[in-house]
Amino acid sequence: MKFHHVAAISLLAALLSPSLLTAQTAQQEAAAIYELSGVKGGFVVHLGCGDGTLTTALRSGEQFQVHGLALSEDQLEAARSSIKEQGVYGPVAVDMLHSTQLPYIDNLVNLLVIDGVSDVPQEEILRVLTPNGVSLTR
């Protein structure tokens, strides 16, 4: 797992052991992500949201607004269905990522969780992160 923490103009990157985020449930995994990242609230993006299970779990309290980005139509359908089933549509939403540009203004994202390989360039990730924002690759 890669972990990026942006503070002012410095970037701290450390390669973490995959076993650090081994969890039995999506809720446990979300809790581990928040513990590792130090993020306590704000706007969270889940790039490569899969079936939406982790995306939904990342909404672990009212202090989080979560947006999933699907990489395929199948992911989009599955994630939207999961979000609706959990009854959290609104505070959690998902859309399709159509390019390598993230659909956010500069300095908006507090936590960016990237699942798998991403074509989004590092510069684009840094553009959307808030000062002290965190990017985590699973």
Buried (B, 14 or more C-beta within 10 A) or exposed (E): BEBBBBEEEEEEEEEEEEEEBEBEEBBEBBBBBBEBBEBEBBBBBBBBBBBBBBBBBBBBEEEBBBBBBBBEEEBBBBBBEBBEEBEBEEBBBBBEBEEEEBEBEEBBBBBBBBBEEBEBEEEBBBBBBBEEBBBBBB
